[in-house]
Amino acid sequence: MSFFSERETWSKDQMEDYQQIGLIETVKRVYNDVPFYRKAFDENHLSPEDIHSLDDIQKLPFTQKKHLRENYPFQLLATPMEEVIRIHASSGTSGKPTVVAYTKNDMVCWGEIVARGIYMAGGRKGDVLHNAYGYGLFTGGLGLHVGSETLGCATVPISGGNTSKQITLIQDFQPKIISTTPSYLLNIGESMRKIGIDPAATSIERAILGAEPWSEEMRKEIEKMFNIKAIDIYGLSEVMGPGIAMECEECQDGLHIAEDHFLVEVINPDTLENVPDGEDGELVFTSLTKEALPIIRYRTGDISSIKRETCVCGRTTTRMNRVKGRIDDMLIVRGVNVFPSEVERYICEIEELTPNYQIHLFKKGALDHVELHVEVCENYFSSLPNNDLKCEMAKTLISTVQQKLKMEALISIEVKLKKPFTLKRSEGKASRIIDKRESFTPTIL
């Protein structure tokens, strides 16, 4: 069995020794070169000399997205601008964007991290990789691009959108690998079928999918549609970008974290205390090798858990389980916590439905109200009398969906069936929550 890097099979002691050196050096760098961190350390009566081991990380302050916005654009840089060769940023749709920067060495590390992930998914030098992640300030497209070229793949930088062109190039260039969001790959597959192309007959063997929460049931839908292995990738721009963690093709059970570059914790988001391995909580990352924008204990807002046993693939790195969702996306439906990806899971188990859905939030009088809008599949729709989604047969399906969500997810929710292909398709990240209220709160009464 081969690996991209020997570090993927290091012993626990080897990895911890390496991480300890990286942590101590990173703490010194941010204290000396980043005023924000120096102030945060001083307020907590800390100095770099207080950090001797990995256990000391819990003494350090957290970093949050608001801190990147408050220090917009470049106040968190630890290197002079003359050493920066790449800048990325979030969309800034809910305030100032979060800005991240990379030195030449950062780009080398990022390329190697993503190359390791593509290799883990089964990619090899000489493979054609069709990259349908969005290019631009978003880190997804260019992050996969640098990793693909580092590995030696022939990279097709098509970006997102223009689905007909995507299909043409997949047919003409015969890629082995496609990288995009799960929802957009479903869109591509549906579009192929509409014009008489069987997605399962294409050259694609592996799909590297991420940038949005997706369920195991969604994976099964995609793998069946394309006759491929669908591999989960994780990343966020504030920490580095895509490649922070990646599933292996042998196991597809937890994403291997690039622990030689990132130190992971899982905390209770309410108490901010670390939780035991295997318990769900908020992922927190500390960078160990970044130069331009090192980051300390970054609260991702993503809910997951970790496990540390050796994988069947032979890798010894810590694995994180599939992200259940973001804290911001969690709904409280009549006292029950639920993530959209959990709703997706149960939708995918009902054969009359497609994986295309939206959760609509709006006001009914003084109270918040929630509806699940979900498409029926073509075969089911054609079987309905007069294609009537209000007939008794359709009402029975609605009752089945409601009962399943009640029994499995413990939520009561109004269900609206939609005709095939009527919900807006994703050409990037899917919009699962449609909030029609004046202001959003994560609570549904």
LUMDO-519199 format. One line per 4 residues: their letters; for each residue x, y, z of C-alpha. Coordinates in steps of 0.001 Angstrom, whole numbers, plus 500000, padded with zeros to 6 digits. Example, Ala and Ser with C-alpha at 12.3 -4.5 7.8 and 13.67 -1.06 7.14 Angstrom:
LUMDO-519199
AS = 512300/495500/507800; 513670/498940/507140
This chain:
LUMDO-519199
MSFF = 500000/500000/500000; 501403/503394/499050; 500965/506812/500621; 501606/510355/499447
SERE = 503544/511175/502635; 505185/509038/505321; 503650/511374/507902; 500278/509753/507226
TWSK = 501517/506616/509010; 503538/508172/511841; 503099/506785/515331; 501164/508818/517885
DQME = 504403/509863/519593; 506035/510927/516308; 503043/513056/515349; 502694/514660/518770
DYQQ = 506394/515533/518911; 506105/517201/515496; 502884/519008/516448; 504391/520276/519695
IGLI = 507237/521950/517823; 504750/523493/515365; 502469/524744/518134; 505259/526381/520132
ETVK = 506671/528084/517033; 503218/529268/515903; 502461/530736/519338; 505742/532658/519302
RVYN = 505063/533944/515788; 501562/535246/516470; 502583/536836/519764; 505505/538658/518209
DVPF = 503955/539613/514867; 500163/539886/515253; 498896/542655/517593; 495463/541004/517897
YRKA = 496976/537863/519397; 499457/539736/521568; 496559/541662/523102; 494488/538476/523557
FDEN = 497423/536715/525231; 498103/539655/527512; 494439/539862/528528; 494624/536190/529522
HLSP = 497943/536714/531327; 499715/534410/528885; 503080/534524/527183; 504676/532139/524658
EDIH = 506814/530752/527487; 503640/529328/529073; 503142/526927/526163; 505350/523855/526602
SLDD = 503220/520966/525327; 500083/520091/523372; 498105/519993/526621; 498778/523710/527046
IQKL = 496673/524535/523987; 493597/524816/526206; 495181/527856/527854; 495075/529742/524551
PFTQ = 492235/532081/523484; 489829/531162/520713; 489689/532880/517335; 486307/533437/515659
KKHL = 485147/534647/512284; 484193/537998/513787; 487848/538562/514681; 488867/538229/511021
RENY = 486163/540730/510079; 487152/543150/512828; 490758/543034/511581; 489838/543429/507894
PFQL = 491690/543331/505637; 495279/542563/506680; 495683/543213/510407; 496019/539496/511229
LATP = 498958/538924/508884; 502147/537658/510528; 504347/538414/507505; 505015/541591/505503
MEEV = 502790/542088/502473; 505909/541720/500293; 505924/538000/501171; 502255/537416/500304
IRIH = 501611/535873/496881; 497893/534943/497146; 494816/536500/498774; 491410/534876/499139
ASSG = 488243/536144/500804; 484709/535107/501653; 481734/536625/499861; 481030/539031/502721
TSGK = 477262/538682/502248; 476653/539091/505986; 479206/541797/506703; 482810/542428/505804
PTVV = 484470/539464/504105; 487013/537315/505897; 490388/537705/504209; 493139/535068/504163
AYTK = 496606/535250/502655; 499385/532874/501624; 503149/533074/501258; 505049/531039/498680
NDMV = 505691/528365/501304; 502016/528396/502337; 501076/527654/498728; 503586/524783/498589
CWGE = 502115/523325/501787; 498546/523793/500543; 499378/522098/497260; 500913/519125/499060
IVAR = 497990/518865/501501; 495396/518784/498705; 497555/516468/496572; 497655/514101/499545
GIYM = 493866/514212/499672; 493428/513540/495945; 495882/510643/496218; 493857/509343/499185
AGGR = 490766/509381/496971; 492497/507279/494319; 493927/510016/492096; 497345/509536/490532
KGDV = 499768/511416/488319; 498458/511562/484772; 494778/511314/485700; 492415/513919/484253
LHNA = 490660/515882/487017; 487554/517885/486089; 487444/520718/488638; 483914/522134/488883
YGYG = 484437/524019/492142; 484036/527767/491770; 487162/529771/490958; 487833/533277/492271
LFTG = 488055/534567/495832; 486436/531332/497112; 489229/528894/498039; 487522/525769/496667
GLGL = 488375/525905/492984; 491917/527212/493221; 492656/525025/496244; 491757/521848/494349
HVGS = 493591/523230/491334; 496936/523699/493103; 496652/520249/494691; 495746/518569/491421
ETLG = 498727/520117/489631; 501032/519274/492555; 500014/515628/492242; 500557/515769/488496
CATV = 496973/515449/487286; 495832/517019/484022; 493561/519653/485558; 490459/520972/483773
PISG = 489692/524367/485410; 486070/524659/484285; 484775/526155/487572; 481070/525998/488488
GNTS = 478033/526656/486297; 477470/526283/482536; 476218/522746/483021; 475928/521940/479312
KQIT = 479611/522805/478879; 480471/520636/481872; 478766/517674/480219; 480486/518287/476885
LIQD = 483941/518387/478459; 483273/515302/480578; 482409/513424/477396; 485324/514832/475395
FQPK = 488146/514897/477980; 487224/511617/479719; 488185/512633/483288; 488741/509982/485935
IIST = 488004/512418/488782; 485493/515204/489262; 485581/517701/492132; 482571/519842/493035
TPSY = 479752/520150/495575; 477443/517136/496050; 474374/519141/495041; 475980/520352/491807
LLNI = 477104/516858/490835; 473484/515727/491225; 472495/518623/488967; 475026/517497/486347
GESM = 473724/513934/486544; 470099/514997/486163; 471034/517222/483215; 472813/514300/481550
RKIG = 469746/512104/481851; 467531/514810/480348; 469567/514702/477120; 469847/510928/477021
IDPA = 473294/510449/478607; 473690/507805/481299; 475868/509310/484085; 476991/505807/485033
ATSI = 478479/505324/481562; 480909/508263/481782; 484647/507915/482439; 484340/509290/485993
ERAI = 485481/506876/488704; 485911/509189/491695; 484130/512307/492906; 485772/514613/495471
LGAE = 482834/516368/497092; 482561/519002/499804; 481882/522688/500623; 478437/521793/502012
PWSE = 477078/519264/504526; 475795/516087/502850; 474431/512854/504203; 475502/509233/503738
EMRK = 472230/508683/501904; 473121/511477/499474; 476443/509710/498875; 474578/506521/497967
EIEK = 472377/508429/495508; 475427/509942/493805; 477399/506696/493731; 474458/504865/492201
MFNI = 473774/507607/489645; 477376/507755/488379; 478626/504272/489362; 481559/505853/491229
KAID = 483074/506302/494660; 482097/509639/496216; 484782/510905/498612; 484245/513612/501225
IYGL = 486719/516513/501494; 486740/519154/504236; 488229/522587/504546; 487512/526214/505273
SEVM = 489329/529278/504076; 490010/530740/507518; 492218/527743/508367; 493651/527032/504883
GPGI = 491011/525982/502367; 490056/522538/501034; 492252/519638/502079; 492303/520040/505857
AMEC = 490753/516566/505967; 489880/513903/503390; 488313/510470/503251; 490291/507534/501903
EECQ = 488840/505417/499107; 489428/502196/501044; 487268/503079/504033; 485081/506141/503344
DGLH = 484473/506291/507076; 485833/509500/508549; 488120/512114/507041; 491864/511903/507709
IAED = 493055/515232/509135; 496383/516584/507904; 497639/516566/511482; 501153/517612/510593
HFLV = 499675/520974/509551; 496585/521341/511777; 495889/520535/515416; 492251/519567/515984
EVIN = 490031/519892/519038; 486314/519311/519566; 484579/521538/522101; 481168/521946/523619
PDTL = 480045/525207/521953; 478208/526284/525097; 480805/525549/527787; 483846/525845/525458
ENVP = 485311/522777/527177; 486877/519927/525193; 484638/516873/524742; 485776/513222/524661
DGED = 486702/511549/521368; 483595/510239/519624; 481308/512906/521078; 479806/515546/518799
GELV = 480896/519128/519272; 482316/522131/517444; 485516/521580/515480; 488423/523837/516446
FTSL = 491669/524052/514465; 495096/525529/515160; 497511/525890/512242; 501032/524542/512756
TKEA = 502876/525514/509560; 501146/528594/508127; 503231/531715/507657; 501060/534549/506313
LPII = 498004/533984/508478; 498635/531504/511300; 495510/530926/513344; 495009/529853/516959
RYRT = 492065/527717/518086; 489726/528760/515285; 486095/527947/516061; 484743/526604/512786
GDIS = 481057/526442/513682; 481003/522911/512184; 479580/520050/514249; 481447/516737/514142
SIKR = 483439/514278/516258; 486864/512653/515986; 488374/509185/516342; 492010/508241/516632
ETCV = 492299/504530/515793; 494347/503318/512835; 492259/503145/509636; 491943/500025/507482
CGRT = 493887/501945/504825; 496914/501952/507141; 496874/505665/507943; 497258/506599/511596
TTRM = 496077/510211/511410; 493090/511340/513453; 489819/511153/511550; 486853/513500/511828
NRVK = 483385/512173/511166; 481158/513681/508497; 480090/517215/509396; 476482/517118/510578
GRID = 475972/520803/509916; 476890/524270/511075; 475787/525729/514374; 474279/528627/512385
DMLI = 472157/526194/510346; 470785/524222/513282; 467033/524534/513623; 465083/523970/516808
VRGV = 461753/522587/515668; 459375/522558/518627; 462214/521934/521029; 464123/519392/518903
NVFP = 467530/520227/517389; 467869/519259/513732; 470291/519990/510900; 469212/520136/507231
SEVE = 471563/517234/506455; 469582/515057/508890; 466368/515873/507033; 468178/515030/503784
RYIC = 469169/511651/505175; 465560/510552/505616; 464346/512077/502355; 466893/509988/500455
EIEE = 465493/506816/502008; 462047/507376/500416; 462153/506156/496808; 459295/508387/495638
LTPN = 461343/511494/496448; 464452/513053/494905; 467287/514486/497040; 466237/518009/495993
YQIH = 464634/519849/498892; 464381/523180/500663; 463369/524151/504192; 461224/527304/504146
LFKK = 460948/529565/507172; 458249/532233/507435; 455818/533886/509802; 452295/532700/510561
GALD = 450879/535477/512653; 453287/536075/515528; 454866/532625/515298; 457634/531202/513143
HVEL = 456625/528392/510800; 458631/525752/508914; 457813/523812/505751; 459747/521116/503897
HVEV = 459512/521485/500113; 460688/518319/498365; 460478/517085/494781; 458897/513800/493786
CENY = 460686/511630/491227; 459505/511492/487621; 458171/507927/487745; 456088/508643/490806
FSSL = 454773/511913/489377; 453679/510229/486141; 451841/507579/488158; 449642/510144/489938
PNND = 446090/510559/488595; 446218/513633/486339; 449664/514429/487832; 447782/515815/490830
LKCE = 449996/516419/493862; 446867/516966/495954; 445284/513576/495241; 444855/510872/497879
MAKT = 447920/509010/496636; 450058/512144/497144; 448502/512765/500556; 449541/509264/501563
LIST = 453145/510033/500564; 453065/513277/502559; 451870/511330/505589; 454666/508783/505084
VQQK = 457307/511534/504959; 455896/513260/508047; 455741/509998/509996; 459324/509085/509070
LKME = 460637/512481/510160; 458610/512207/513345; 459865/508716/514172; 463490/509067/513042
ALIS = 464328/512771/513521; 461686/513443/516218; 460360/516533/514418; 456890/517474/513219
IEVK = 457033/519442/509988; 454615/520444/507228; 455517/518815/503887; 454859/520294/500440
LKKP = 455431/517993/497449; 456862/519633/494324; 456875/518550/490667; 460136/517145/489270
FTLK = 462768/519761/488329; 460873/522705/489873; 463211/523517/492759; 466199/525640/491829
RSEG = 469304/523591/491102; 472695/524319/492620; 475690/525375/490539; 477804/525702/493677
KASR = 476692/525430/497283; 473061/524397/497680; 470615/526783/499368; 468755/524436/501693
IIDK = 467201/527011/504029; 464961/529690/502525; 464303/532273/505208; 461339/534523/504400
RESF = 461203/536158/507808; 462445/539680/508490; 465268/538455/510719; 466721/535006/511240
TPTI = 467001/533244/514570; 467934/529556/514854; 464740/528778/516779; 461488/527539/515220
L = 458601/527703/517653
